[in-house]
Amino acid sequence: MPDPHTPSCAKRIRERAAAADWPLARTAAAITGCCAVTRLRAHRLARGWSLRETVDAYRLMTRDLPRAARVDQDQLRIWETCPDRRPRAATIDLLCRLYRTNATELGLTGDYADTTTGTGTGGESVRVPGGGLEPALPPPGPAAAPPAGDPLDALLDRARRGVDRTLAQGTVSQTQLDLLDERLLDLRHTYLVTPPAAMLGQLLPELDEVRTLAAERQPATVQMRLSEMTALLATLTADALMRLGRLRQARAWFATARAAADDSTHTELRARVRAQAAMLPYYYGPLTSAAALAREARVLSRHRPTATGAFAAAAEARALARQGDADGTQHAIRTAQDAFDRCHHGDENDAFAFPRRRLLLYLSGALTYLGHTRRAREIQQEALTLYTDHRGIDPALLHLEQAICLARDHHLDEACRLAAATYLRQPAEQRTPLLGARAHDVLDAIPAAMRTARPARELGEVLALPAGAR
């Protein structure tokens, strides 16, 4: 297929179509035939819509359909340019509704009907999508023998047959990939409310299955999709290990997640994995690595406002705050809020979404370490109202940051009581080393001269209890 033409070519066809009052289907067919693009893309270009305008129209159309697939610009671009990457049947139906056409017109269904103009075995023509005719393939016949005594021809044919066999050895069907995607989405929802040790038991079998499929030769588009799945599963695994305090393994798994994301070439995913990886050095050091990873994620997201861009800027803000960079923190906070206000936030029950409650959690950390305790407490209170029914670790982290603010304001008794109650209130399986490390941050926030006082000693004794003790 020749290289696709520039959008200006489609624009000229639209202008000619408008002057001649063509129906949209004819305009799309003309763009397909002239510009060497898929029919799905041609229908968008026939309307003069950008990717963003199309996604916005889709979201508006499906806003009252809770089970409608989420579509972003990257996903639509993949469907438009990679014939092997098709939406699911329900999504194809929605795209047909959006473009007011049928699946055949969008090139999203198979059609093997005989469209020849005659019934002979040779010389007839076949109608092609652009509306013209091209010669049909000749009937199969005996292959021509290579010239005698020409070993290069035989070598070339043998090499080509070997390559063809390799290309045919892909073992993953579209249905398998869709089922893997569905299971991964379930894990992303489960992750928010499942203790990390139990979560690892669910993640590792899925990782092993994806790894087995990726180890075999697959078509490039399938391999990229498997790399995306590997990156997501490895990130969740690394995060669970981080919460369990298994730092060496967490660092190794975050590195694996970054390698898989880079292999996928999916820019949004590459940024997201780096923003998630910044959490490890934020909690356990070094803070310079946390700021660097978050900044790298923000730069990858800089060309358009996304939830990942807001997440990366917020992660950078709280890392810079702990380093004492007040100006850098304020700039990062403004960047995070601006990106958040202009982006689609995703399903708030997805571990890879960035809803408002998580933005507030990160802003709480930034403001707490800037010493803006009054504003931090306002943010914490608002965030906790959004976490009312949430059973994960985030509400506990917010309460501990409330305690840090109290300690910084010299309210020693209140700070220690709140930290101890927050730590003991967690089920044993959620009372992880990460939570303990954040509770110790409350002790670190107490002025040195007050750390030998009774409330501080009692908090230290609580944190020294075995994980299962009350």
C-alpha positions in Angstrom: 0.0 0.0 0.0 1.4 3.5 -0.8 2.1 5.9 2.0 -1.1 7.8 3.2 -1.5 11.3 1.8 -1.5 14.4 4.0 -4.8 15.6 5.5 -4.9 18.5 3.0 -5.6 15.9 0.3 -8.7 14.7 2.2 -9.7 18.4 2.6 -9.6 18.9 -1.2 -11.8 15.9 -1.7 -14.3 17.2 1.0 -14.4 20.5 -0.8 -15.1 18.8 -4.2 -17.7 16.6 -2.5 -19.5 19.5 -0.9 -19.6 21.3 -4.3 -21.1 18.3 -6.0 -23.3 17.4 -3.0 -21.9 13.9 -2.5 -23.2 11.7 0.3 -20.7 11.1 3.1 -20.3 7.5 2.1 -19.1 8.5 -1.3 -16.7 11.1 0.1 -15.2 8.5 2.5 -14.8 6.0 -0.4 -13.0 8.6 -2.5 -10.7 9.4 0.4 -10.0 5.7 0.9 -9.1 5.2 -2.8 -7.0 8.4 -3.2 -5.3 8.7 0.2 -4.4 5.1 1.0 -6.1 5.2 4.4 -8.4 2.7 6.1 -12.1 3.1 5.7 -12.5 3.9 9.4 -10.1 6.8 9.1 -11.7 7.9 5.8 -15.1 8.3 7.5 -13.5 10.6 10.1 -11.7 12.6 7.4 -14.8 12.8 5.3 -16.4 14.7 8.2 -13.4 16.9 8.7 -13.1 15.8 12.3 -9.8 15.7 14.3 -9.0 12.7 16.5 -9.9 14.8 19.6 -13.2 16.0 18.1 -14.1 12.5 17.3 -13.3 11.2 20.8 -15.2 14.1 22.3 -18.2 13.3 20.1 -18.0 9.6 21.1 -17.9 10.4 24.8 -20.8 12.8 24.5 -22.8 10.1 22.7 -22.0 7.4 25.2 -22.1 9.4 28.4 -25.3 7.7 29.5 -24.1 4.2 28.5 -22.2 2.9 31.6 -20.9 -0.2 29.8 -19.6 1.6 26.7 -15.9 1.1 26.1 -13.6 4.0 27.0 -11.9 5.4 23.8 -9.1 7.9 23.7 -7.2 9.5 20.8 -4.3 6.9 20.9 -6.8 4.0 20.8 -8.7 5.5 17.9 -5.5 6.1 16.0 -4.4 2.5 16.5 -7.8 1.2 15.2 -7.5 3.6 12.2 -3.9 2.5 11.2 -3.5 -1.1 12.4 -6.0 -3.4 10.7 -5.1 -6.2 13.2 -6.3 -4.1 16.1 -10.1 -4.1 15.9 -12.5 -2.8 18.5 -14.9 -5.3 20.1 -18.3 -5.9 18.6 -20.1 -3.6 21.0 -17.7 -0.8 20.3 -18.0 -1.3 16.5 -21.7 -0.8 16.9 -21.1 2.5 18.7 -18.7 3.7 16.0 -21.3 2.8 13.4 -23.8 4.9 15.4 -21.3 7.8 15.6 -20.5 7.8 11.9 -24.1 6.9 11.0 -23.1 4.0 8.8 -22.5 0.2 9.0 -19.5 -2.0 10.0 -18.8 -2.9 6.3 -18.5 0.8 5.4 -16.0 1.3 8.3 -14.0 -1.7 7.2 -14.6 -3.5 10.5 -16.1 -6.7 9.2 -15.0 -9.5 6.9 -16.6 -9.6 3.4 -15.5 -12.5 1.2 -18.4 -12.3 -1.3 -17.6 -13.0 -5.0 -17.9 -9.6 -6.6 -16.4 -10.6 -10.0 -18.3 -9.4 -13.2 -18.0 -12.7 -14.9 -17.8 -16.4 -14.1 -14.8 -17.4 -16.1 -11.4 -18.4 -14.7 -9.3 -15.7 -16.0 -9.4 -12.1 -17.4 -12.4 -10.9 -15.3 -12.3 -7.8 -13.0 -13.0 -7.3 -9.3 -14.6 -4.3 -7.8 -12.4 -2.7 -5.1 -13.4 -0.4 -2.2 -12.7 2.8 -4.1 -15.4 1.9 -6.6 -13.0 1.0 -9.5 -12.1 -2.2 -11.2 -8.8 -4.1 -11.1 -7.8 -7.3 -12.7 -8.6 -10.4 -10.7 -5.7 -12.7 -9.7 -5.0 -15.4 -12.3 -6.0 -19.0 -11.4 -3.4 -20.9 -9.5 -1.1 -23.0 -11.7 2.2 -24.9 -11.4 5.0 -22.8 -10.1 7.7 -22.0 -12.5 11.0 -23.9 -11.9 14.1 -21.8 -11.3 16.6 -21.8 -14.0 18.9 -24.7 -13.9 22.2 -24.1 -12.3 21.2 -20.9 -10.5 21.7 -21.6 -6.8 20.8 -18.1 -5.7 17.2 -18.5 -6.8 16.9 -21.7 -4.8 18.5 -20.0 -1.8 16.2 -17.0 -2.0 13.1 -19.2 -2.3 14.2 -21.3 0.6 14.8 -18.2 2.8 11.5 -16.7 1.8 9.6 -19.9 2.6 11.3 -19.9 6.1 10.3 -16.3 6.7 6.7 -17.0 5.6 6.5 -20.0 8.0 7.8 -17.8 10.9 5.2 -15.1 10.1 2.5 -17.7 10.2 3.5 -19.0 13.6 1.7 -16.3 15.7 -0.4 -18.1 18.3 -2.5 -15.4 19.8 -6.0 -14.8 18.5 -7.9 -11.5 18.8 -10.3 -13.2 21.2 -7.4 -14.3 23.5 -6.1 -10.7 23.6 -9.6 -9.4 24.4 -10.0 -11.9 27.2 -6.6 -10.9 28.6 -7.6 -7.3 28.4 -10.8 -8.0 30.3 -9.0 -9.9 33.1 -6.4 -7.1 33.4 -9.1 -4.5 33.7 -10.7 -6.6 36.5 -7.3 -6.7 38.3 -6.9 -2.9 37.9 -10.2 -2.5 39.8 -9.4 -5.2 42.4 -6.0 -3.7 43.1 -7.5 -0.6 44.9 -9.1 -2.7 47.6 -7.0 -5.8 47.9 -4.0 -6.3 50.3 -0.7 -6.4 48.5 0.3 -9.9 49.4 -3.0 -11.3 48.2 -2.8 -9.1 45.1 0.6 -10.6 44.1 -1.1 -14.1 44.1 -3.5 -12.8 41.4 -1.0 -10.8 39.3 1.8 -13.4 38.9 -0.2 -16.0 37.1 -1.4 -13.4 34.6 2.1 -12.2 34.1 3.3 -15.7 33.4 0.6 -16.2 30.8 1.4 -12.9 29.0 5.2 -13.8 29.2 4.6 -17.2 27.6 2.7 -15.6 24.7 5.2 -12.8 24.3 8.1 -15.3 24.2 6.7 -16.8 21.0 6.9 -15.1 17.7 3.9 -12.8 17.2 2.9 -10.2 14.6 4.2 -6.8 15.5 0.9 -5.3 16.6 0.2 -8.3 18.8 3.7 -8.1 20.3 3.1 -4.4 21.1 -0.2 -5.2 22.8 1.5 -7.9 24.9 4.2 -5.5 25.9 1.5 -3.0 27.1 -0.1 -5.8 29.2 3.4 -6.7 30.6 4.1 -3.1 31.5 0.7 -2.7 33.4 1.0 -6.0 35.2 4.7 -5.4 36.1 3.8 -1.9 37.5 1.1 -3.3 39.7 3.5 -6.0 40.9 6.2 -3.5 41.7 3.7 -1.3 43.6 2.5 -4.2 45.7 6.1 -5.2 46.5 6.8 -1.5 47.4 3.9 -1.5 49.9 5.3 -4.8 51.4 8.7 -3.1 51.9 10.4 -5.5 49.4 12.4 -2.6 47.9 15.0 -4.5 45.9 12.4 -6.5 44.1 10.1 -3.5 43.7 12.9 -1.5 42.0 13.6 -4.5 39.7 10.0 -4.8 38.7 9.6 -1.1 38.1 12.6 -1.4 35.7 10.9 -4.3 34.0 7.7 -2.3 33.6 9.6 0.6 32.1 11.4 -1.7 29.6 8.0 -3.2 28.6 6.4 0.2 28.2 9.2 1.5 26.1 9.0 -1.7 23.9 5.3 -0.9 23.4 6.1 2.6 22.1 2.9 3.8 23.7 3.8 7.3 24.9 1.0 7.6 27.5 1.9 4.2 29.0 5.7 5.1 29.1 4.8 8.2 31.0 2.4 6.5 33.4 4.9 3.8 34.3 7.5 6.4 35.2 5.1 8.4 37.3 4.2 5.2 39.2 7.8 4.3 39.6 8.5 7.7 41.2 6.5 6.6 44.3 9.2 4.2 45.4 12.0 6.8 45.8 9.5 9.3 47.2 8.7 7.0 50.1 12.1 5.4 50.6 14.6 7.7 48.8 16.5 9.1 47.1 14.1 12.0 46.6 16.2 13.2 43.6 15.2 10.0 41.8 11.5 10.6 42.6 11.6 14.1 41.2 13.6 13.0 38.1 11.2 10.1 37.2 8.1 12.3 37.7 9.7 15.1 35.6 10.5 12.6 32.8 6.9 11.4 32.9 5.6 15.0 32.8 7.8 15.8 29.8 6.5 12.7 27.9 3.0 14.0 28.5 3.7 17.6 27.7 2.0 17.8 24.2 -1.5 17.4 25.5 -3.4 17.5 28.8 -3.9 14.0 30.1 -4.6 12.3 33.5 -1.0 10.9 33.4 0.4 14.4 32.8 -1.5 15.7 35.9 -0.4 12.7 37.9 3.3 13.2 36.9 3.2 16.9 37.8 1.6 16.2 41.1 4.2 13.5 41.9 6.9 16.0 41.0 5.4 18.6 43.2 5.4 16.5 46.4 9.0 15.2 45.7 10.2 18.8 45.2 8.4 19.9 48.4 10.3 17.3 50.4 13.5 18.6 48.9 12.6 22.2 50.0 12.2 23.6 46.5 9.3 25.9 47.1 9.3 27.7 43.7 9.5 24.4 41.8 6.7 22.9 44.0 4.4 25.7 43.3 5.0 25.6 39.6 4.4 21.8 39.5 1.2 22.2 41.5 -0.1 24.8 39.0 0.9 22.4 36.1 -0.9 19.5 37.8 -4.1 21.5 38.4 -4.2 22.9 34.9 -3.7 19.5 33.3 -6.3 17.9 35.6 -8.9 20.6 34.8 -8.5 20.0 31.0 -8.2 16.2 30.9 -10.4 13.1 31.0 -9.8 11.5 34.4 -10.9 7.9 33.6 -12.8 5.4 35.8 -12.1 6.4 39.4 -12.1 2.8 40.4 -9.3 1.9 38.1 -5.8 1.7 39.6 -4.4 3.5 36.6 -6.9 6.4 36.7 -6.2 9.7 38.4 -9.5 10.9 39.9 -9.7 14.1 42.0 -9.3 12.3 45.3 -5.8 11.1 44.2 -4.9 14.6 42.9 -5.8 15.9 46.4 -3.7 13.2 48.1 -0.6 14.3 46.1 -1.3 18.0 46.7 -1.7 17.2 50.4 1.8 15.8 50.5 3.2 18.8 48.6 1.5 21.4 50.9 2.4 19.4 54.0 6.1 19.5 53.3 6.0 23.1 52.1 4.8 23.9 55.6 1.5 25.3 54.4 -0.3 23.3 57.0 -3.6 25.2 57.1 -4.1 24.8 53.3 -2.9 21.2 53.6 -5.6 20.4 56.2 -8.3 21.8 54.0 -7.1 19.6 51.1 -6.9 16.6 53.4 -10.5 17.1 54.6 -11.9 17.4 51.1 -10.0 14.4 50.0 -11.2 12.2 52.9 -14.8 13.1 51.9 -14.1 11.5 48.5 -12.6 8.4 50.1 -15.6 7.7 52.3 -16.3 4.2 50.9 -12.7 3.4 49.9 -10.9 0.5 51.8 -7.4 1.0 50.4 -4.3 2.6 51.9 -4.9 6.2 50.6 -7.2 7.3 53.4 -4.7 6.1 56.0 -1.9 8.1 54.2 -4.1 11.2 54.3 -4.7 10.8 58.1 -0.9 10.4 58.6 -0.3 13.6 56.7 -2.9 15.3 59.0 -0.8 14.0 61.9 2.4 15.4 60.3 0.7 18.8 60.0 -0.3 18.7 63.6 3.3 17.7 64.6 4.7 20.6 62.5 2.3 23.0 64.3 3.5 21.6 67.7 0.3 19.8 68.6 2.2 16.8 69.9 -0.5 14.9 71.7 -3.0 15.1 68.8 -0.4 14.2 66.2 0.7 11.1 68.0 -2.8 9.9 68.9 -4.0 10.3 65.3 -0.9 8.5 63.9 -1.3 5.6 66.4 -5.0 5.3 65.8 -4.6 5.3 62.0 -1.9 2.6 62.1 -3.8 0.3 64.5 -7.1 0.8 62.7 -5.7 -0.9 59.6 -6.3 -4.7 59.1 -3.1 -6.6 59.8 -2.6 -7.4 56.1 -2.8 -3.7 55.2 -0.4 -2.7 58.0 2.5 -2.9 55.6 6.1 -1.5 55.9 5.0 1.4 53.7 2.4 2.4 56.2 4.9 2.0 59.0 7.4 4.2 57.1 4.8 7.0 56.8 3.8 6.7 60.5 7.5 7.1 61.3 7.5 10.3 59.3 5.2 11.7 61.9 7.9 11.1 64.5 10.4 12.8 62.3 8.2 15.8 62.0 8.1 16.3 65.8 10.7 18.9 66.9 13.8 17.1 68.3 13.4 18.5 71.8 9.9 16.9 72.0 10.7 13.4 70.7 11.4 12.0 74.2 8.0 13.2 75.5 5.5 10.5 76.5 3.2 10.8 73.4 6.2 10.3 71.0 7.5 7.4 73.0 4.0 5.7 73.0 3.7 6.2 69.2 7.2 4.6 68.8 6.0 1.6 70.9 2.9 1.2 68.7 5.0 1.2 65.5 7.3 -1.4 67.1 4.5 -3.9 67.5 4.5 -7.0 65.4 2.4 -6.7 62.2 -0.4 -8.9 63.6 -0.6 -7.3 67.1 -3.2 -4.9 68.2 
